[in-house]
């Protein structure tokens, strides 16, 4: 229990931030799972949309500081590699040596 006004305010702020971070993490995990399922189902239209939503969610979570930027980058990279492996023409982003030319 907080003894001073400042510590009470800090405790309240911590609760608000914790709830916000939990909601953002949950939404991000759901978006990534949906993207993986759509890619594995080989549904082109659904995979593109789910992929873009997952990338946006991961980037937003990293920007807000909810997850580390390196983790978001790693998950985006792995999701992109999975999608390119299963559906080479599904994504608008080019990967590999073809993109460097």
Backbone torsions as a table, in degrees:
resi	resn	phi	psi	omega
1	UNK	NA	137.8	-178.2
2	UNK	-76.0	139.1	179.9
3	UNK	-97.7	-22.6	-177.7
4	UNK	-122.7	163.4	-177.8
5	UNK	-62.5	-41.9	-179.1
6	UNK	-65.4	-42.4	-179.6
7	UNK	-69.1	-31.0	175.9
8	UNK	-66.9	-41.6	178.8
9	UNK	-64.8	-43.2	179.1
10	UNK	-62.5	-38.9	178.7
11	UNK	-64.7	-41.6	178.3
12	UNK	-64.8	-42.5	178.5
13	UNK	-62.9	-40.2	179.3
14	UNK	-62.9	-40.2	177.9
15	UNK	-63.2	-42.8	180.0
16	UNK	-63.8	-45.6	-179.8
17	UNK	-64.7	-39.3	179.3
18	UNK	-62.3	-45.2	179.2
19	UNK	-63.8	-42.2	179.3
20	UNK	-63.4	-44.1	180.0
21	UNK	-65.4	-40.2	178.9
22	UNK	-63.2	-41.6	179.6
23	UNK	-65.8	-42.6	-179.2
24	UNK	-67.1	-40.7	177.3
25	UNK	-62.5	-44.0	-179.5
26	UNK	-62.8	-44.6	179.3
27	UNK	-63.7	-38.8	179.8
28	UNK	-65.7	-45.8	179.6
29	UNK	-61.6	-41.8	179.2
30	UNK	-63.1	-42.4	-179.4
31	UNK	-64.0	-41.1	179.8
32	UNK	-66.8	-42.6	178.8
33	UNK	-62.3	-42.1	178.8
34	UNK	-64.1	-38.3	179.0
35	UNK	-65.6	-43.2	179.3
36	UNK	-63.9	-43.6	178.8
37	UNK	-62.7	-41.7	-179.6
38	UNK	-66.1	-39.5	179.3
39	UNK	-67.6	-43.2	-179.3
40	UNK	-68.8	-25.1	176.5
41	UNK	-79.7	-8.6	179.0
42	UNK	59.6	37.2	175.8
43	UNK	-97.4	105.2	-170.9
44	UNK	-58.0	-53.5	-176.3
45	UNK	-63.4	-46.2	-179.4
46	UNK	-67.0	-37.2	-179.3
47	UNK	-65.5	-43.2	179.2
48	UNK	-59.5	-48.9	-177.4
49	UNK	-64.9	-46.5	-179.4
50	UNK	-65.0	-37.1	178.1
51	UNK	-61.8	-48.0	-178.4
52	UNK	-65.1	-38.2	177.9
53	UNK	-65.2	-41.3	-180.0
54	UNK	-65.3	-42.6	179.4
55	UNK	-62.4	-43.7	179.6
56	UNK	-63.3	-43.2	-179.4
57	UNK	-64.3	-42.8	179.2
58	UNK	-65.3	-43.1	179.7
59	UNK	-63.7	-41.6	-179.6
60	UNK	-65.4	-42.9	179.4
61	UNK	-63.3	-38.4	178.2
62	UNK	-69.0	-40.4	179.7
63	UNK	-64.2	-39.7	-179.1
64	UNK	-76.1	-12.5	179.7
65	UNK	87.6	10.3	179.6
66	UNK	-71.0	-41.0	174.0
67	UNK	-125.0	155.0	178.9
68	UNK	-65.2	146.8	-178.2
69	UNK	-61.8	-36.6	179.6
70	UNK	-64.9	-37.6	179.1
71	UNK	-66.5	-42.8	178.7
72	UNK	-62.5	-44.2	179.5
73	UNK	-61.3	-43.1	179.5
74	UNK	-63.8	-42.9	179.8
75	UNK	-67.0	-39.6	177.2
76	UNK	-62.4	-44.2	-179.7
77	UNK	-62.4	-45.8	-178.7
78	UNK	-67.4	-37.2	177.6
79	UNK	-65.6	-41.3	178.8
80	UNK	-64.5	-44.0	178.8
81	UNK	-62.6	-41.8	178.0
82	UNK	-61.8	-46.2	-178.3
83	UNK	-64.8	-41.3	179.7
84	UNK	-67.6	-32.4	-179.9
85	UNK	-70.1	-43.8	-176.0
86	UNK	-84.6	-45.3	-179.1
87	UNK	-124.7	84.6	-174.2
88	UNK	-59.3	-32.2	-176.1
89	UNK	-100.8	7.4	-172.9
90	UNK	-79.1	-32.6	-171.3
91	UNK	-100.7	146.5	179.2
92	UNK	-75.1	-14.7	-176.9
93	UNK	-91.1	131.4	177.5
94	UNK	-94.0	136.5	178.9
95	UNK	-123.9	164.3	176.9
96	UNK	86.3	-161.6	-175.1
97	UNK	-72.4	-25.2	-179.8
98	UNK	-64.0	-30.7	-179.5
99	UNK	-74.7	-23.6	-176.7
100	UNK	-82.1	-17.2	-177.4
101	UNK	-71.6	NA	NA
